[in-house]
């Protein structure tokens, strides 16, 4: 009996000791949990401070007084001179075809370049930065994205079919941000691409050469005094070729675009070239008719209508893309 009491006493003692240790361990974990949460908050804060230090002093910090998601662009005072770093870049699309230039168009100012893309084509961020706006504008940009870059520029990507980023998201040059489309005030699928400094639209051809799929240099130096002349020269060198004809191979970058001197050919030679291509297209210019376009490409009006599923009563309009072979 005495032995049983001793065993029972030892068993009870061991039980209470283990229970006390378990409770102590639970108390320690309970005390540790808030500490872990605090450390996590400190780590997050330190990381954000590190990012802030990294981006402080960059051109974008000097140029823009605030950050807001209300307006696509709001023009402020441009510096007389400003150097934009173009080295960390990615072409927004592999398409090499410019279908509309920067500048006066149809009685109003066109503030960007139109680049031929098809619905669903991948669109990428031109530089690293932060997404400022992801919105839809029915009578203008359609589905569009605005990114503020660390080099001081803001880029706008319009008429998208899908936006794949959110406002205030950090992106790197080359990140996929959307898909090509035909939303908003658009007459055919394309990317409307703008480059703005302090909210003021600058000619993207000063910085981007879509035909060569490259930037124009390591830096672009904006100079208020020389800007107008430089912009006109950039359009001549890197803007739309001829009447806007192109092939799908050129759009996808698998075939080099002809130089301006080769693009401007007589109508018969143009028609012969189009016949050798599997498909060719024509962007309707102001004043053109179905008859004049068909004649230019060696077609009858009926052939042009059949290629594009047009009714006899259906009118064509400037900016419309027509298949010609």
Order of alpha helices (4+ residues) and beta strands (2+ residues): alpha-alpha-beta-beta-beta-beta-beta-beta-beta-beta-beta-beta-beta-beta-beta-beta-beta-beta-beta-alpha-alpha-alpha-alpha-beta-alpha-alpha-beta
